[in-house]
Amino acid sequence: MNAKPAIESHLSSADSRPFSHVDTWVFDLDNTLYPHTSRIWPQVDERITLYVADFFGLDGLSAKALQKYFYHKHGTTLRALIEDYDVDPTDFLDFAHDIDHTDIELNYSLGEAIERLPGRKLILTNGSRKHAENVARKIGILDHFEDVFDIAASNFVPKPDRRAYEIFLDRHGVEPSRSAMFEDIAKNLTVPHELGMTTTLIVPKTLDPFRESFEQEAVQTPDIDYITNDLADFLRAYALPAK
């Protein structure tokens, strides 16, 4: 596999798991179901920084540094604020996801591909249900999903914590060995792969200046079966049953 942030199209490992047995399709939301040109994540990230700045009385640069420290230590800024500062998660999520959806475009190609996938389709996100539904609706794919499993459903335990996946699997009665997981952050695919899921890493077609480089790398690890920079095309090429 290629270790650069961008790839030509699709890559697979030598011993990649197939999709022929999959009957449950699990998708992350942010930077997985939409491209970074939709400008969703930069807005959320900025709102989180503003929340941290206001909560601690910090300037923007200091708030950003603290936010990133929380992220790397706890998996999400919210997890740190809950555990160490008893922040109301609902207030935080409502503030962080109060964004402009203008740049999100309908994605007919992705919608068609997801609709044709055989079996159940679910969204598994570290964000809120409201955020996921708002974004997926604007993309034109919300109606193809059975449900959204958000950070509240996991008792505010975020991916990549194993507990988040176990709660999700139990809540929805998902058999991991018959499931596929699509994610944009490589470390979030480690547990799904260990549990038996077929895993696909989504990387951007062009580098996203608003995200850290490690979050965009087409990394080669035993936990990743496939890598793609075009989810709709990948689904048509690898996952959909032959017509």
C-alpha positions, 0 to 999 in steps of 0.5 A, a space after each residue: 500500500 502507498 503511504 502518501 496522503 493521496 492515492 491514484 484511486 483504490 488500493 487493497 492489501 494482499 490478504 484483504 477480506 472480501 465483501 461477498 459475505 457482508 450484510 451490514 455496512 457501517 460508515 463513519 460520517 465526517 470526512 468519510 461520507 463527504 469530501 473536505 471541500 464541503 467545509 464541514 470539519 473546519 467549521 466544527 473544529 473552529 467551534 470546538 476551539 471557540 468553546 474551549 476558549 470561552 470555557 477556560 478564558 483563553 486566547 485562540 492560539 492557547 485554546 487550539 493548543 489545549 484542544 489538540 492536547 485533549 484530542 490526542 490524550 482522550 480521543 476527543 475534546 468532549 471526552 476530556 471535558 466530560 471526564 475532567 471538567 464535568 461539562 454538559 455534553 449536550 451543550 457542547 455538541 449543540 455549540 460545536 455542530 451549529 454550522 453552515 451547510 451551504 457547501 455540502 453538495 448532493 452526491 447522487 453517485 454515492 447515494 445510488 451506490 449506498 442504496 444498492 448495497 445488500 443488507 443494513 446500512 448504519 452510521 457510526 460517528 463520534 459526533 451527534 445524531 443531529 449533526 449526522 442527520 443534517 449532513 447526510 440529509 444534505 448529501 442526499 443519503 440519509 434515507 438509505 441508513 437504518 440508524 445513526 449511532 452517535 457519541 451519546 449512544 456510546 455513553 460518550 465513549 469515542 472511537 477508537 475506544 473498544 467499548 464504543 464499538 462493542 456498545 454499537 454492535 450490541 445495540 444494533 445486533 451486528 455480527 462483526 464477521 459479516 460487517 464492513 467498516 468505512 473510516 477516514 482515520 486509520 487508528 479507528 479501524 484497528 478494533 473493527 478489524 480485530 473484531 472481524 470486520 472488513 475495513 476500508 480507509 477513506 483518504 482525501 483526493 487532495 490534501 486537506 489543509 485543516 486536518 493533521 497529516 497523520 489523519 490523511 495518510 494512506 497508511 499500510 497496516 494489517 488492520 486496513 483491507 482497502 484504501 480509497 479516495 473515492 467512496 462511491 466509485 470504490 463501492 461500485 468496483 468492490 462491494 456491489 453485487 454484479 448486475 
